[in-house]
Amino acid sequence: MVNSPAEGPEAEIKLLTFIKMGRIVRNYKASESYYLKFRDYGYIWVMGIFGYFLVGSLFLAEGFQGFSLLRKVGR
């Protein structure tokens, strides 16, 4: 960075690039906070979905056998 104040179009270009960099940094910080939130809660979601599918597959696998066992017990 040069201490002498630039004049003309160069100053506008520097200002625009500075604003663009600020927007990029701000967006990156926002996405980073979203990533941190997902990192904090993501494993809960993953384990919940995994457990849901696991329990559902167990119920589906035992569904027919379970109904047949219930029928046998009912008789």
C-alpha positions as CSV (number, residue, x, y, z in Angstrom):
1,M,0.0,0.0,0.0
2,V,1.2,3.4,-0.9
3,N,0.6,6.3,1.5
4,S,0.4,8.9,-1.3
5,P,-3.3,9.4,-2.2
6,A,-4.1,8.1,-5.7
7,E,-6.2,10.2,-7.9
8,G,-8.4,9.5,-10.9
9,P,-9.6,6.1,-12.1
10,E,-6.8,4.3,-10.2
11,A,-8.4,5.3,-6.9
12,E,-11.8,4.1,-8.1
13,I,-10.3,0.7,-9.2
14,K,-8.5,0.3,-5.8
15,L,-11.7,1.2,-3.9
16,L,-13.8,-1.2,-6.0
17,T,-11.3,-4.0,-5.5
18,F,-11.2,-3.3,-1.8
19,I,-15.1,-3.4,-1.6
20,K,-15.1,-6.7,-3.6
21,M,-12.5,-8.2,-1.3
22,G,-14.6,-7.1,1.7
23,R,-17.6,-8.7,0.3
24,I,-15.7,-11.9,-0.4
25,V,-14.3,-12.0,3.1
26,R,-17.7,-11.3,4.6
27,N,-19.3,-14.1,2.6
28,Y,-16.5,-16.4,3.5
29,K,-17.0,-15.6,7.2
30,A,-20.7,-16.2,6.9
31,S,-20.2,-19.6,5.2
32,E,-17.6,-20.4,7.8
33,S,-20.1,-19.8,10.6
34,Y,-22.6,-22.0,8.7
35,Y,-20.0,-24.7,8.4
36,L,-19.3,-24.4,12.1
37,K,-23.0,-24.7,12.9
38,F,-23.2,-27.8,10.6
39,R,-20.1,-29.2,12.2
40,D,-21.7,-28.8,15.6
41,Y,-25.1,-30.2,14.7
42,G,-24.2,-32.2,11.6
43,Y,-23.1,-35.3,13.3
44,I,-26.4,-35.3,15.3
45,W,-28.3,-35.2,12.0
46,V,-26.1,-37.9,10.4
47,M,-26.5,-40.2,13.4
48,G,-30.2,-39.6,13.5
49,I,-30.7,-40.3,9.8
50,F,-28.4,-43.4,10.1
51,G,-30.3,-44.7,13.1
52,Y,-33.7,-44.0,11.4
53,F,-32.7,-46.0,8.3
54,L,-31.2,-48.7,10.6
55,V,-34.4,-49.1,12.6
56,G,-36.5,-48.9,9.5
57,S,-34.6,-51.6,7.8
58,L,-34.8,-53.8,10.9
59,F,-38.6,-53.2,11.1
60,L,-38.9,-54.0,7.3
61,A,-36.7,-57.1,7.6
62,E,-38.6,-58.4,10.7
63,G,-42.0,-57.2,9.4
64,F,-43.1,-60.3,7.7
65,Q,-41.6,-62.6,10.3
66,G,-43.0,-60.5,13.1
67,F,-46.5,-60.7,11.7
68,S,-46.2,-64.5,11.2
69,L,-45.0,-64.8,14.9
70,L,-47.9,-62.7,16.0
71,R,-50.3,-64.9,14.1
72,K,-48.7,-68.0,15.6
73,V,-49.0,-66.5,19.0
74,G,-52.6,-65.4,18.3
75,R,-53.6,-68.9,17.4
